[in-house]
Amino acid sequence: MNLSADIVVVGAGPAGAMAALEAARRGFSVVVFEKSAWPRHKTCGAGISPTSRRVLREVGLWDRVRAVAYPIYGLRLVAPSGREALLAGAESAHVLDRSRFDALLVEAAVAAGARFLPQTPVTALSTKDGVVTGVVTAGGTIGARAVIVAGGANCTLLPKRKRTVLQTAMVWYENVPFTPSIMEMIYDPAIYPHYLWLFPESDRRVNIGLCLSAERRERPISVLFEDMVARHFGKRLTAGGRVKGILGHPIVVSERVSLSTNPGLLPAGEAAGLVNPATGEGISFAMESGRIAAALFAEAWEEGKDHDWIAATYRKRLARLFDRRLGMASFFCRHARWFIEGAVWLGSSRIMRVITARAMARL
Ligand SMILES: Cc1cc2nc3c(=O)[nH]c(=O)nc-3n(C[C@H](O)[C@H](O)[C@H](O)COP(=O)(O)OP(=O)(O)OC[C@H]3O[C@@H](n4cnc5c(N)ncnc54)[C@H](O)[C@@H]3O)c2cc1C
């Protein structure tokens, strides 16, 4: 492959697409390698949080996403005690199937000038004297001034390190009864402090899934999933059908920013473990870290900064942006019962309902 670029991005999820968009808009040549055929499936609840909405607004893509996403106006929250509340208020989130969401972001990056190569896995990094100088694919080596690795939870290009993982199981259903525009989060004692969810994606389709700490898992996740679904949705699901079988995918989470960088390389998104450890929300972290990585290379080249400065500044910027959010989420995990029972109790008051719904959406 006779190709080179200022920035090579590995992976076309929200982290990679945003890195490519940022770099292309700054006038750099960018190539994005994606191993899957495109658009690709991604097992995901596909909830677009208020933070994701803010990032999409900043890059001018919110109107495009909003036009096709399903709006969420409230949350049915079930506490471990079985008590529940409907936290309904202002529009708080959206849901958009990831094949469409990710395609929309990649389309924007391509429109800005990025080159996109689907079905082209990166098999290794190329290095010279300890500096990453490009990537290797089946077609050959592609040289780059910088590489952003945004390959998600299963990315094999970064050094192996201890990871905190949530296991998940998820199924799409059609034609089952649900309250339009209401998400459901059920904190069953068997999976607490994590949860079972139902996210509506359209007037006909919902996705139902659960996540729990990998350390907590005592039974095969598919058995646990069937059990939870039967316990909490059983009667409702007899009316409709499963669109596919059970899908699973790990979520790599962190309690604070902790990165392994290399001269010439920055990791972004879930490849760097940037996911909320309480909710599994990772789209906003992916988009923000991808943007920051690309902007940082641009800034460093303009100002003649070296690799050490890039690594230290990236760590500092991500920590400033994420450490409080990640820390609050792990605090939530340690005291989840108190928070959830409290939120359900507050939800019985009409005034507190809107405030609590907003707080839960921003967790
Ligand atoms: C069941 C489940 C539910 C979730 N629900 C939500 C939710 O509702 N809201 C939310 O915000 N987050 C959710 N998440 C988390 C969210 O999906 C991820 O955190 C997010 O997708 C991370 O984005 P990313 O760009 O870092 O990685 P990904 O979206 O995983 O994208 C990585 C891309 O890199 C490609 N790739 C990997 N290796 C290579 C290679 N060597 N060469 C080329 N390409 C490569 C992959 O094919 C993939 O397309 C959920 C996760 C799971 C598993």
The ligand as an ORCA input file, in Angstrom:
! r2SCAN-3c Opt
* xyz 0 1
  C     -23.517     -3.907     25.752
  C     -22.931     -2.531     25.765
  C     -23.760     -1.440     25.969
  C     -23.225     -0.142     25.965
  N     -24.092      0.916     26.079
  C     -23.610      2.182     25.995
  C     -24.507      3.275     25.976
  O     -25.731      3.120     26.011
  N     -23.990      4.524     25.902
  C     -22.627      4.739     25.846
  O     -22.201      5.908     25.806
  N     -21.755      3.705     25.824
  C     -22.207      2.441     25.873
  N     -21.342      1.375     25.812
  C     -19.890      1.647     25.686
  C     -19.537      2.065     24.260
  O     -20.064      1.124     23.348
  C     -18.015      2.145     24.061
  O     -17.393      2.692     25.187
  C     -17.667      2.971     22.821
  O     -18.131      2.324     21.666
  C     -16.153      3.178     22.722
  O     -15.867      3.813     21.509
  P     -14.447      3.591     20.797
  O     -14.449      4.433     19.581
  O     -13.370      3.769     21.795
  O     -14.417      2.044     20.422
  P     -15.417      1.182     19.501
  O     -16.711      1.849     19.356
  O     -15.379     -0.189     20.057
  O     -14.715      1.225     18.091
  C     -13.465      0.607     17.892
  C     -13.336      0.274     16.422
  O     -11.981     -0.125     16.144
  C     -12.013     -1.199     15.222
  N     -10.738     -1.923     15.377
  C     -10.298     -2.613     16.448
  N      -9.068     -3.101     16.235
  C      -8.723     -2.707     14.976
  C      -7.566     -2.927     14.162
  N      -6.515     -3.621     14.601
  N      -7.542     -2.394     12.917
  C      -8.595     -1.670     12.451
  N      -9.730     -1.457     13.180
  C      -9.782     -1.954     14.423
  C     -13.243     -2.015     15.631
  O     -13.709     -2.817     14.573
  C     -14.220     -0.887     15.981
  O     -15.004     -0.501     14.882
  C     -21.831      0.063     25.799
  C     -20.986     -1.033     25.603
  C     -21.528     -2.326     25.573
  C     -20.620     -3.491     25.336
*
